[in-house]
């Protein structure tokens, strides 16, 4: 038998969804996933149009270089959309492939699981965009993470302060929700011990947070972006 995949219907009914995946064939999943991707692209585009992460382009505007500024904004928008596509594809197809290989889940069940993970990540980004748009400014850390707490209580003169702040920035309330969803799916489609599954998921997300924290702290992305948008030289 087959069943129609209704994304929002099963958002809070993962038990029913898992049962249907185990007993029946899924239908209309690709259409729903395409819809999530389309909304994600729209969210990234709106954030870019609003001006998030575009401060490196300000010198063009300050010099009234309208043509250069317009071209830079369009280039930045195209780059953002390409990044958004890679980001969403990795968190769905890429991570689902890894889960299917490491846990022996079927790829389809892992892909369904990751579609909800992607939705949660996009919901977090949408909430942050709304809050920043209302406030009129952005922050390098998520308001839903331990990043602001670390920035408040840690002395910025301590060794690896930036790394610690960005590490805690990856640990959010949405991370806990993602772990809960992945735990439920993996436990239902594998024979591993529930305690082992939970431990491995926590370790996995901690390792990812460490990697992203190190990348954010030690790779000069902002300088690289400035050089790219300015043609490798500063604007005098």
C-alpha positions in Angstrom: 0.0 0.0 0.0 1.0 3.6 -0.4 0.3 6.8 1.6 0.5 10.5 0.8 3.2 12.3 2.6 1.8 15.4 4.2 4.6 17.3 5.7 2.8 19.5 8.3 0.3 16.8 9.1 3.1 14.6 10.3 5.2 17.3 11.8 3.9 16.5 15.3 2.9 12.9 14.5 6.2 11.3 13.9 5.0 8.0 15.4 2.3 7.7 12.7 4.8 8.7 10.0 7.3 6.1 11.1 4.6 3.4 11.2 3.5 4.3 7.7 7.1 4.3 6.5 7.6 0.8 7.9 4.4 -0.6 6.5 3.7 1.3 3.3 5.3 3.1 0.4 5.5 6.8 0.5 4.0 9.0 -2.2 4.4 12.8 -3.0 7.5 13.1 -0.9 9.6 14.7 -3.6 7.0 17.4 -4.2 6.9 18.3 -0.5 10.7 18.4 -0.3 10.8 20.6 -3.3 8.4 23.0 -1.5 10.8 23.1 1.5 13.7 23.9 -0.8 11.7 26.7 -2.5 10.9 28.2 0.9 14.5 27.9 2.0 15.7 29.7 -1.1 13.2 32.4 -0.5 14.3 32.8 3.1 18.0 33.1 2.1 17.2 35.5 -0.6 15.1 37.8 1.7 17.9 37.8 4.2 20.4 38.8 1.6 18.1 41.5 0.1 17.5 42.9 3.6 21.2 43.2 4.0 22.3 40.4 6.3 26.0 39.6 5.8 26.5 42.3 3.2 28.5 44.8 5.2 31.6 44.2 3.1 29.8 45.9 0.2 29.2 49.1 2.1 32.3 50.9 0.8 30.8 50.8 -2.7 27.6 52.5 -1.4 29.6 55.1 0.7 31.5 56.1 -2.5 28.2 56.3 -4.5 29.6 53.7 -6.9 26.0 52.7 -7.8 26.9 50.5 -10.7 29.6 48.6 -8.8 27.4 48.4 -5.7 24.4 47.0 -7.8 26.6 44.5 -9.5 28.2 43.4 -6.2 24.7 43.0 -4.6 23.5 40.8 -7.5 26.7 38.8 -7.3 26.3 38.4 -3.6 22.7 37.3 -4.0 23.6 34.7 -6.6 26.3 33.4 -4.3 23.9 33.3 -1.4 21.4 31.2 -3.4 24.1 28.8 -4.5 25.2 28.4 -0.9 21.6 27.9 0.1 21.2 25.1 -2.4 24.3 23.4 -1.2 23.4 23.9 2.4 19.9 22.4 2.0 21.1 19.5 -0.3 23.8 18.6 2.2 21.4 18.6 5.2 18.9 16.4 3.3 20.6 14.1 0.8 24.1 14.2 2.1 23.3 13.6 5.8 20.6 11.0 4.8 23.2 9.1 2.8 25.6 9.1 5.8 22.9 7.9 8.2 21.8 5.2 5.7 25.4 3.9 5.5 26.3 4.2 9.2 23.1 3.0 10.8 21.8 0.7 7.9 18.5 2.7 7.8 16.9 2.8 4.4 17.9 5.9 2.4 14.2 6.9 2.0 13.5 6.8 5.8 16.7 8.7 6.5 15.7 11.3 3.8 12.3 11.8 5.4 14.0 12.3 8.8 16.3 14.9 7.4 13.5 16.8 5.7 12.2 17.6 9.2 15.7 18.4 10.3 16.1 20.9 7.4 12.7 22.4 8.2 13.7 23.0 11.8 17.0 24.6 10.7 15.0 26.9 8.3 12.5 27.8 11.0 15.4 28.8 13.3 16.8 31.0 10.5 13.4 32.5 9.8 12.9 33.4 13.5 16.3 35.0 13.7 15.7 36.9 10.5 12.4 38.2 11.8 14.0 39.3 15.1 16.9 41.0 13.5 14.7 42.7 11.0 12.5 44.1 13.8 15.6 45.1 15.8 17.3 46.7 12.8 20.7 45.0 13.4 22.3 41.5 13.3 24.5 39.6 15.7 27.2 37.0 15.0 25.5 34.6 17.4 22.1 33.0 17.5 19.7 34.2 20.2 18.5 30.6 20.6 22.0 29.3 21.5 24.4 29.4 24.3 26.6 31.8 22.3 25.2 35.0 23.8 25.6 33.5 27.3 29.2 32.6 26.5 29.9 36.0 25.1 28.4 37.6 28.3 30.3 35.6 30.9 33.6 34.9 29.2 36.4 37.3 29.3 37.3 38.3 25.7 41.0 38.3 26.6 41.0 34.5 27.3 42.7 32.1 25.0 40.4 30.8 22.2 37.5 33.1 23.3 36.1 33.3 19.8 36.3 29.6 19.3 34.4 28.9 22.5 31.8 31.5 21.6 31.1 30.0 18.2 31.2 26.5 19.6 28.4 27.3 22.1 26.6 29.2 19.3 26.0 25.8 17.6 24.3 24.4 20.7 20.7 25.7 20.5 17.3 24.6 21.6 16.7 23.6 18.0 19.7 21.3 18.2 18.1 19.4 21.0 14.9 19.1 18.9 16.9 17.8 16.0 18.6 15.2 18.2 15.2 14.1 19.5 13.8 13.6 15.9 16.9 11.8 14.7 16.9 9.6 17.9 13.3 8.6 17.3 13.8 7.7 13.6 17.1 5.9 14.1 15.7 3.9 17.0 12.7 2.8 15.0 14.7 1.7 11.9 17.7 0.1 13.5 18.4 -2.5 16.2 21.1 -0.5 18.0 20.7 0.2 21.7 18.7 3.3 22.4 21.3 4.5 24.9 24.0 4.0 22.3 22.0 5.9 19.6 21.5 8.9 21.9 25.1 8.9 23.0 26.4 8.8 19.4 23.9 11.5 18.3 25.1 13.8 21.1 28.7 13.1 20.2 28.1 13.7 16.5 26.4 17.1 17.1 29.1 18.1 19.5 31.8 17.2 17.0 30.0 19.2 14.3 29.8 22.2 16.7 33.5 21.9 17.4 34.3 21.8 13.7 32.1 24.8 12.9 33.4 26.7 15.9 37.0 26.2 14.8 36.2 27.1 11.2 34.4 30.3 12.2 37.1 31.3 14.6 40.2 30.5 12.6 39.2 30.8 8.9 39.2 34.5 7.9 36.0 34.3 5.9 35.1 38.0 6.2 38.5 39.0 4.8 38.3 36.5 2.0 34.8 37.9 1.1 36.1 41.5 1.2 38.9 40.6 -1.1 36.5 38.8 -3.5 34.0 41.6 -3.7 36.7 44.3 -4.0 38.7 42.5 -6.6 41.5 41.7 -4.3 42.3 45.3 -3.3 40.8 47.7 -0.8 38.8 50.7 -2.0 40.6 54.0 -1.4 
